[in-house]
Amino acid sequence: MEFWKWYFKGVLNIPRYIIDPWGEYMLAIVLGLLASAMLSILVSYYWLILTVPVFCTMAAHGLWRATIKSRD
């Protein structure tokens, strides 16, 4: 995730306190929503079955990473 920290802080000039510790969690939600939208287009009827686990996994991973980093 070092690339995203560099991208958000350097390219978009977003302060570090916004990126850490919740930056990875928000990134996981955004990526989860994008994956849900793309898969819903591809498989239409069964998109809920396929995308809910993907979204939950990515969001949980981001929350876990943010929690671990906030302890340091």
BALOBA-1460 file (C-alpha; in Angstrom, 3 decimals):
// residues 72
<rec num="1" residu="m" x="0.000" y="0.000" z="0.000"/>
<rec num="2" residu="e" x="3.026" y="2.264" z="-0.100"/>
<rec num="3" residu="f" x="2.118" y="3.234" z="-3.660"/>
<rec num="4" residu="w" x="-1.326" y="4.462" z="-2.623"/>
<rec num="5" residu="k" x="0.098" y="6.433" z="0.286"/>
<rec num="6" residu="w" x="2.536" y="8.075" z="-2.097"/>
<rec num="7" residu="y" x="-0.228" y="8.663" z="-4.662"/>
<rec num="8" residu="f" x="-2.746" y="10.196" z="-2.267"/>
<rec num="9" residu="k" x="-0.182" y="12.233" z="-0.338"/>
<rec num="10" residu="g" x="2.106" y="13.288" z="-3.171"/>
<rec num="11" residu="v" x="-0.048" y="13.451" z="-6.291"/>
<rec num="12" residu="l" x="-3.368" y="14.494" z="-4.774"/>
<rec num="13" residu="n" x="-1.735" y="16.311" z="-1.821"/>
<rec num="14" residu="i" x="-4.055" y="14.789" z="0.787"/>
<rec num="15" residu="p" x="-2.726" y="15.183" z="4.356"/>
<rec num="16" residu="r" x="-1.305" y="12.124" z="6.083"/>
<rec num="17" residu="y" x="-3.895" y="12.121" z="8.888"/>
<rec num="18" residu="i" x="-6.602" y="11.401" z="6.314"/>
<rec num="19" residu="i" x="-4.642" y="8.557" z="4.734"/>
<rec num="20" residu="d" x="-3.630" y="6.845" z="8.005"/>
<rec num="21" residu="p" x="-5.114" y="4.823" z="9.482"/>
<rec num="22" residu="w" x="-8.359" y="4.830" z="7.457"/>
<rec num="23" residu="g" x="-6.934" y="5.244" z="3.972"/>
<rec num="24" residu="e" x="-6.601" y="1.531" z="3.320"/>
<rec num="25" residu="y" x="-10.090" y="0.878" z="4.708"/>
<rec num="26" residu="m" x="-11.641" y="3.450" z="2.396"/>
<rec num="27" residu="l" x="-9.592" y="2.137" z="-0.508"/>
<rec num="28" residu="a" x="-10.907" y="-1.365" z="0.216"/>
<rec num="29" residu="i" x="-14.499" y="-0.088" z="0.142"/>
<rec num="30" residu="v" x="-13.948" y="1.742" z="-3.150"/>
<rec num="31" residu="l" x="-12.300" y="-1.296" z="-4.739"/>
<rec num="32" residu="g" x="-15.067" y="-3.524" z="-3.392"/>
<rec num="33" residu="l" x="-17.736" y="-1.298" z="-4.919"/>
<rec num="34" residu="l" x="-15.898" y="-1.241" z="-8.242"/>
<rec num="35" residu="a" x="-15.582" y="-5.022" z="-8.210"/>
<rec num="36" residu="s" x="-19.290" y="-5.336" z="-7.390"/>
<rec num="37" residu="a" x="-20.266" y="-3.042" z="-10.243"/>
<rec num="38" residu="m" x="-18.033" y="-4.776" z="-12.780"/>
<rec num="39" residu="l" x="-19.095" y="-8.275" z="-11.798"/>
<rec num="40" residu="s" x="-22.770" y="-7.292" z="-11.739"/>
<rec num="41" residu="i" x="-22.465" y="-6.227" z="-15.366"/>
<rec num="42" residu="l" x="-20.688" y="-9.453" z="-16.321"/>
<rec num="43" residu="v" x="-22.906" y="-11.990" z="-14.588"/>
<rec num="44" residu="s" x="-26.105" y="-9.968" z="-14.069"/>
<rec num="45" residu="y" x="-28.456" y="-12.288" z="-12.160"/>
<rec num="46" residu="y" x="-25.923" y="-13.952" z="-9.866"/>
<rec num="47" residu="w" x="-23.941" y="-10.819" z="-9.042"/>
<rec num="48" residu="l" x="-24.999" y="-10.685" z="-5.377"/>
<rec num="49" residu="i" x="-23.743" y="-14.200" z="-4.710"/>
<rec num="50" residu="l" x="-20.372" y="-13.397" z="-6.237"/>
<rec num="51" residu="t" x="-19.755" y="-9.823" z="-5.138"/>
<rec num="52" residu="v" x="-20.927" y="-9.681" z="-1.523"/>
<rec num="53" residu="p" x="-18.099" y="-11.995" z="-0.347"/>
<rec num="54" residu="v" x="-15.600" y="-9.981" z="-2.396"/>
<rec num="55" residu="f" x="-16.771" y="-6.693" z="-0.911"/>
<rec num="56" residu="c" x="-16.865" y="-8.050" z="2.641"/>
<rec num="57" residu="t" x="-13.405" y="-9.579" z="2.312"/>
<rec num="58" residu="m" x="-11.841" y="-6.395" z="0.971"/>
<rec num="59" residu="a" x="-13.537" y="-4.182" z="3.554"/>
<rec num="60" residu="a" x="-12.566" y="-6.520" z="6.396"/>
<rec num="61" residu="h" x="-8.984" y="-6.604" z="5.170"/>
<rec num="62" residu="g" x="-8.804" y="-2.822" z="5.041"/>
<rec num="63" residu="l" x="-10.338" y="-2.503" z="8.513"/>
<rec num="64" residu="w" x="-7.924" y="-5.085" z="9.890"/>
<rec num="65" residu="r" x="-4.918" y="-3.306" z="8.372"/>
<rec num="66" residu="a" x="-6.116" y="0.056" z="9.699"/>
<rec num="67" residu="t" x="-6.641" y="-1.411" z="13.173"/>
<rec num="68" residu="i" x="-3.195" y="-2.985" z="13.229"/>
<rec num="69" residu="k" x="-1.564" y="0.264" z="12.094"/>
<rec num="70" residu="s" x="-3.427" y="2.355" z="14.664"/>
<rec num="71" residu="r" x="-1.971" y="0.200" z="17.456"/>
<rec num="72" residu="d" x="1.611" y="0.981" z="16.464"/>
